[in-house]
Amino acid sequence: MMSSEDPFPRAGNGDPAPEPLVLQAEWVLPISGPPLRWGCVRVRAGRIEAVEPGAPPRPEGDPHRLVLRKAVLMPGLINAHCHLELSQWNRPLADRPEFRNWVPEVVAFRRSPEYRPGEAVPAGLAESLRQGTVWIGDILPAALLALGPDGCGEVGRSPMLGSCPGVTSFLEIVAPLGRGTDEIAALVESHQRLCEARGWQPGLSPHAPYTIPLAVLEAIAEQSRRLRLPVAMHLGETAEERRLLQHGDGPLRVMLEQLSAFAPEQFPGGIDWSDYLARLSNVPRLLVIHGNHLDGATIRRLAAMGNATVIYCPRTHRRFHEAAYPMASYREAGIPVAVATDSRATAPDLSLWDELRAARDACPDLSPRELLEMVTVIPARALGVDHEIGTLEPGKRADLTAVAVSGEAEDPYAAVLQPTATVAQVWIAGQPAATPHQA
């Protein structure tokens, strides 16, 4: 079942061709090609008609083009992993918390009066848009399905907000006590209806190995294969996760028992991450969320599968872990890595720019261009929307972000990552969609 509202609309064949919008910036970063000094992006009917080199604008100006001086024009950013329903998180963000203590805190927040997903989701979308983000891979808890299409707040077009970021909505399934195949199928069908009503793209998210027994994962993977839906799963998030799988004990078992969510028969021991990957080896697209502690053998297996992208959340990793992120191992194995924000329960905001700066600090071997690819073309491929967004190319949707930079920008890739850079304007389908915000 596909959405009846095409998230990438095109002008009808009988519609008159509108006048093009021509955007010229001091630098244009197509991502798919080299930077263009004083390049031009020509937009017609919400799509990129041409990406062209240019010349310095004439002093008298040109009424047919919008000139962005001291600015870099680039594809809108893509946040491959977020929990929008936690966008109103109001608990402290302590450094180095115990993961097994943090999870019950999230559970308690979701049960509190402060948890209002109908307000949090549109608030998170609006914040993301101001930060230059045009598409989000969001995790939607299955409990929110009961709220119906309007239960997550109004996220359509409005005079205040304009267009919203697109969403790949991953249905989060948490089933430490097991679920039947029919129950999984019913959840997926309900989620598809919600996505169709909202113009979202559906996906599936078996939460994590400590909440998804292998039998449940197999049922979810079957739905993914049948419906050609992407899968996002938290995997290797903590070292304790592997202990639970291999031995059936440890801190995560204690945590689940405290939450009345542990069944010994579901986690008998003798299991490893490779057993989970075996069930996910032929899903259409796999997003491995975090991957902080995957070992060399697991990484090699992941690379051999050929369907996976790892999603690195730098500030979340820094908050929970002292050990370095295994970026070099993923790069050596040829596994693409995207950068994402995670949620406001682990980071102070939804800024991909701050995530990129944190990634640069943690992984200094990454070049500015490689970093920007991690929030554009790589997550676009992971989410299956690279035919429409993620790079500036003729025929793609005109989802653009203009970043104001200070001084002479000799390297536009590096310039947009400076703390002084700001998001000047965002366009979705060629329409202005956001107000300026600190980048």
C-alpha positions in Angstrom: 0.0 0.0 0.0 1.5 3.3 -1.1 0.7 6.8 0.0 -2.1 8.4 -2.0 -0.4 11.7 -1.5 2.7 11.7 -3.6 5.6 13.1 -1.5 7.4 14.1 -4.7 4.6 15.7 -6.8 5.2 16.7 -10.4 3.3 19.2 -12.5 0.6 17.8 -14.7 1.3 17.4 -18.4 -1.4 19.9 -19.2 -0.3 22.6 -16.8 1.4 25.7 -18.3 5.1 25.8 -17.5 5.7 28.3 -14.7 8.4 30.9 -14.8 11.7 29.4 -13.5 13.1 30.5 -10.1 16.9 31.1 -10.6 19.0 30.9 -7.4 22.6 32.1 -7.6 25.0 31.7 -4.7 28.6 32.5 -4.1 29.0 28.8 -3.9 26.7 26.0 -5.1 27.5 22.5 -3.6 25.7 19.9 -5.7 27.4 17.1 -3.6 27.2 14.9 -6.7 29.8 17.1 -8.4 32.5 19.7 -7.7 31.6 23.1 -6.1 30.4 25.8 -8.5 31.7 29.4 -7.8 28.7 31.7 -8.4 26.8 28.7 -9.6 23.1 28.9 -10.5 20.2 26.5 -9.7 17.2 26.9 -12.0 13.9 25.6 -10.5 10.7 25.1 -12.4 7.5 23.6 -11.0 9.2 22.6 -7.8 12.0 20.7 -9.5 15.6 21.4 -10.5 15.8 22.2 -14.1 19.5 22.9 -14.3 22.6 23.3 -12.2 25.0 25.6 -14.0 28.3 27.4 -13.5 28.0 31.1 -13.3 29.8 34.4 -13.2 29.9 37.1 -10.5 26.5 38.9 -10.6 26.2 42.2 -12.3 26.3 45.3 -10.0 22.9 46.4 -11.4 21.3 43.1 -10.5 19.0 40.8 -12.4 15.3 40.9 -11.7 15.0 37.3 -12.8 17.3 35.7 -10.3 17.8 35.7 -6.5 21.4 36.3 -5.6 22.7 34.8 -2.3 25.9 36.6 -1.5 28.2 35.2 1.1 26.2 32.0 1.1 26.5 28.4 0.1 23.5 26.7 -1.6 23.3 23.0 -1.2 20.9 20.1 -0.9 18.5 20.1 2.1 19.9 18.0 4.9 18.5 14.5 5.7 18.3 13.2 9.3 18.2 9.4 9.0 17.3 8.8 12.6 15.2 10.7 15.0 12.5 10.2 17.7 10.2 13.2 17.0 7.8 12.2 19.7 10.5 13.0 22.3 11.0 16.6 21.0 9.5 18.1 24.2 11.9 16.1 26.5 12.3 18.1 29.7 14.7 15.9 31.8 18.3 16.7 32.5 21.0 15.4 30.0 23.7 14.1 32.2 27.0 12.9 30.8 27.9 9.2 30.9 24.6 8.0 32.3 24.1 4.3 32.8 22.1 3.1 29.8 20.1 0.7 31.9 19.0 3.6 34.1 18.2 5.9 31.2 15.8 3.5 29.4 13.4 3.4 32.4 13.6 7.2 32.5 12.3 7.3 28.9 9.5 4.9 29.8 8.6 7.1 32.8 8.5 10.2 30.6 6.2 8.6 28.1 3.8 7.8 31.0 3.9 11.4 32.4 1.6 14.3 31.6 4.6 16.1 30.0 4.6 13.6 27.2 2.4 15.1 24.5 3.4 13.6 21.1 0.6 15.5 19.4 2.6 18.7 20.1 6.1 17.2 20.1 6.0 15.8 16.5 5.2 19.1 14.8 7.5 20.9 17.1 10.4 18.6 16.1 9.5 18.9 12.4 9.5 22.7 12.7 12.8 22.8 14.5 14.4 20.5 12.0 13.2 22.6 9.1 14.7 25.7 10.6 18.0 23.8 10.8 17.9 23.1 7.1 16.6 19.5 7.3 14.2 18.5 4.6 13.7 14.8 5.3 13.6 12.7 8.5 13.8 9.0 9.3 11.5 9.1 12.3 10.8 6.3 14.8 7.1 6.1 15.6 6.1 4.0 18.7 3.4 1.5 18.0 1.4 2.8 20.9 0.8 6.0 18.9 -1.1 4.2 16.2 -4.2 4.2 18.4 -4.2 8.0 18.2 -5.1 7.9 14.5 -3.9 10.2 11.7 -4.3 13.3 13.8 -2.8 11.9 17.0 0.7 13.1 16.2 -0.3 16.7 15.6 -1.0 18.6 12.5 2.0 18.5 10.3 0.7 19.5 6.9 1.1 22.9 5.3 0.2 25.9 7.4 0.7 29.7 6.9 3.2 29.8 9.8 5.3 26.8 8.8 4.9 26.3 5.1 6.0 23.0 3.8 7.1 20.3 6.3 10.1 18.0 6.0 9.3 14.7 4.4 9.2 11.7 6.7 10.0 8.0 6.5 8.1 6.8 9.5 9.6 3.6 11.0 7.0 1.8 13.1 8.8 0.9 16.3 7.9 -2.6 17.6 8.9 -3.5 21.1 8.1 -7.1 22.0 10.4 -8.6 24.7 7.6 -10.9 25.6 6.9 -11.9 22.0 4.1 -11.2 19.5 2.3 -13.4 17.1 2.7 -13.2 13.4 -0.9 -12.0 12.9 -0.4 -9.2 15.5 2.7 -8.0 13.6 0.8 -8.0 10.3 -2.1 -6.0 11.9 0.4 -3.4 13.3 2.0 -3.0 9.9 -1.3 -2.6 8.2 -2.4 0.1 10.7 0.9 1.9 10.2 0.5 1.9 6.4 -2.9 3.5 6.8 -1.5 6.2 9.1 1.4 6.9 6.6 -1.1 7.1 3.7 -3.2 9.6 5.5 -0.2 11.8 6.3 1.8 11.5 3.1 4.6 9.8 4.9 6.7 6.9 3.6 6.4 3.7 5.8 9.2 1.7 7.3 9.6 -0.8 10.1 11.8 -0.6 13.2 12.2 -3.8 15.3 13.5 -1.8 18.3 16.7 -3.6 19.5 17.9 -7.1 20.3 17.1 -6.8 24.0 13.4 -6.1 23.1 12.9 -8.2 20.0 13.3 -12.0 20.2 14.4 -13.7 17.0 11.0 -15.1 16.2 9.5 -11.7 16.3 12.3 -10.3 14.1 11.6 -13.0 11.5 8.0 -11.9 11.3 8.9 -8.2 10.9 11.5 -9.1 8.3 8.9 -11.0 6.3 6.6 -8.0 6.3 9.5 -5.8 5.1 10.3 -8.2 2.2 6.7 -8.6 1.3 5.9 -4.8 1.2 9.4 -3.6 0.2 9.8 -1.5 3.4 13.1 -0.3 4.8 14.1 -1.6 8.3 15.8 0.4 11.0 17.1 -1.4 14.1 19.2 -0.3 17.1 22.1 -2.8 17.1 25.3 -2.9 19.1 24.2 0.2 21.0 25.8 -1.1 24.3 28.2 -3.8 25.2 25.7 -5.2 27.7 23.4 -6.0 24.7 25.7 -8.8 23.6 26.0 -10.2 27.1 22.2 -10.6 27.2 22.2 -12.4 23.9 25.0 -14.7 24.6 24.4 -15.5 28.3 20.8 -14.4 29.1 21.9 -12.2 32.0 23.6 -8.9 32.8 22.4 -5.3 33.4 19.9 -5.4 30.5 18.2 -8.4 32.0 17.9 -6.6 35.3 16.5 -3.6 33.5 13.9 -5.6 31.7 12.9 -7.4 34.9 12.4 -4.1 36.6 10.1 -3.1 33.8 8.3 -6.4 33.9 9.4 -7.1 30.4 11.6 -10.1 30.6 10.8 -13.7 29.6 13.6 -16.2 30.1 12.4 -18.3 27.2 12.8 -15.4 24.8 16.5 -14.9 25.7 17.9 -18.3 26.5 21.5 -17.4 25.7 23.8 -18.7 22.9 22.7 -15.9 20.5 24.8 -13.2 18.9 24.4 -10.2 16.7 25.1 -12.4 13.7 21.8 -14.3 14.4 19.9 -11.0 14.1 21.7 -10.0 10.9 20.9 -13.4 9.4 17.2 -12.4 9.7 17.8 -9.0 8.1 20.2 -10.1 5.3 17.6 -9.7 2.5 15.4 -6.9 3.6 15.3 -4.2 1.0 17.3 -1.6 3.0 18.7 -1.9 6.5 19.6 1.0 8.7 21.8 -0.1 11.7 21.2 2.5 14.3 24.3 3.4 16.4 26.5 0.3 15.9 28.7 1.5 18.7 30.0 -1.9 19.8 29.9 -4.2 16.8 33.0 -6.3 16.5 35.1 -7.0 13.4 33.4 -10.2 12.5 29.9 -8.6 12.7 31.1 -5.6 10.7 32.4 -7.9 8.0 29.1 -9.8 7.9 27.3 -6.5 7.7 29.4 -5.4 4.7 28.8 -8.7 2.9 25.1 -8.3 3.2 25.2 -5.2 0.9 21.9 -3.7 2.1 23.0 -1.8 5.2 23.9 1.7 6.2 25.1 2.5 9.7 23.6 5.6 11.4 26.1 7.4 13.7 24.7 9.8 16.3 27.8 11.6 17.5 26.4 13.5 20.5 24.5 10.5 21.7 27.6 8.4 21.4 29.6 11.0 23.3 27.0 11.2 26.0 27.0 7.4 26.8 30.4 6.1 25.8 34.0 6.8 26.5 35.3 4.4 23.9 36.0 5.8 20.4 33.4 5.2 17.7 34.5 2.4 15.2 34.2 4.7 12.2 37.5 3.5 10.7 36.3 -0.1 10.8 33.1 0.8 8.9 35.0 2.8 6.3 37.5 0.0 5.9 34.7 -2.5 5.3 33.1 -0.2 2.8 29.9 0.3 4.8 28.3 3.7 4.3 27.8 5.8 7.4 25.2 8.5 7.8 25.1 11.1 10.7 21.9 11.7 12.5 20.6 13.5 15.6 18.8 10.8 17.6 16.3 12.5 19.9 16.1 15.4 22.4 16.3 12.7 25.1 20.0 12.3 24.3 20.9 15.6 22.6 20.1 19.2 23.4 18.5 19.9 20.0 17.9 18.5 16.5 20.8 20.3 14.7 22.6 18.1 12.2 25.2 20.9 12.0 26.1 20.3 15.6 26.2 16.6 15.0 28.6 17.1 12.1 30.9 19.2 14.2 30.8 16.6 16.9 31.6 13.9 14.3 34.5 16.0 13.1 35.9 16.3 16.6 35.5 12.5 17.2 36.7 11.4 13.7 39.3 14.0 12.5 40.1 11.9 9.5 36.8 12.7 7.9 37.0 15.6 5.4 34.3 18.3 5.3 33.0 16.9 2.0 32.7 13.4 3.5 30.9 14.9 6.5 28.3 16.7 4.3 27.8 13.5 2.3 26.7 11.8 5.6 23.7 14.2 5.9 22.8 14.3 2.2 23.4 11.6 -0.4 24.2 8.7 2.0 21.0 9.0 4.1 19.0 9.6 0.9 20.2 6.2 -0.4 19.6 4.6 2.9 16.0 5.8 3.0 15.4 5.1 -0.7 14.7 8.7 -1.7 18.0 9.4 -3.5 16.2 9.5 -6.9 14.5 12.7 -5.6 16.7 14.4 -3.0 20.2 14.3 -1.5 22.0 16.0 -4.4 21.4 18.9 -6.7 20.8 17.4 -10.1 18.3 18.2 -12.9 15.0 16.4 -12.4 15.2 16.1 -8.7 12.9 17.9 -6.3 14.1 21.4 -5.4 14.7 20.8 -1.7 17.5 23.3 -1.0 19.3 24.9 2.0 21.2 28.2 1.8 23.8 28.7 4.5 25.2 32.1 5.2 28.9 32.1 5.8 31.3 34.8 7.0 34.4 36.0 5.3 35.8 34.6 2.1 34.8 31.0 1.7 37.7 29.4 -0.1 36.5 25.9 0.9 32.7 25.9 0.8 32.5 22.4 2.4 34.4 23.7 5.5 32.7 27.1 5.5 29.2 25.7 6.3 30.6 23.7 9.2 32.0 26.8 11.0 30.2 27.8 14.2 29.5 31.2 12.7 27.5 29.7 9.7 23.7 30.2 9.8 20.9 28.7 7.8 19.6 31.6 5.7 16.7 30.0 3.8 15.2 26.6 3.1 13.1 25.6 0.1 11.0 22.5 -0.2 9.8 21.8 -3.8 11.0 25.2 -4.7 8.9 27.0 -2.1 10.4 29.0 0.8 9.8 26.9 3.8 11.7 28.1 6.9 13.0 31.2 8.6 16.7 31.7 9.4 18.2 29.8 12.3 21.7 29.2 13.7 23.4 26.5 11.7 
